[in-house]
């Protein structure tokens, strides 16, 4: 007798609505790099809320079984952090910073962050 096999997803790709995908600190690192290029012309570095975003993520990620409501609220918060960071990145580019300073990996992560934001929105 033949057993039916269940289709399995690749292990290295996480589920698209996973909260862990939204917890990306890559956008904050990109802001840091782009700001360094414009340090003399800008008065203040854009605000990123990186500690608050990390704390909000861990509050839900550490729970054994977070409720659907908690997950939804946490995803919304993380999306707002990503939206703010992407807006800062666009602003820094308009002010004259270039993406050439980014490594290929960082550029990929910027594209991934914008795509995740678009999909989740």
Secondary structure, DSSP 8 states (H G I E B T S, - for coil): ----------TTS--TT-HHHH---HHHHHHHHHHHHTTTT-SS-----HHHHHHHHHHHHTSSS--HHHHHHHHHHHHHHHHHHHHHHHHHHHTT--GGGS-HHHHHHHHHHHHHHHHH-
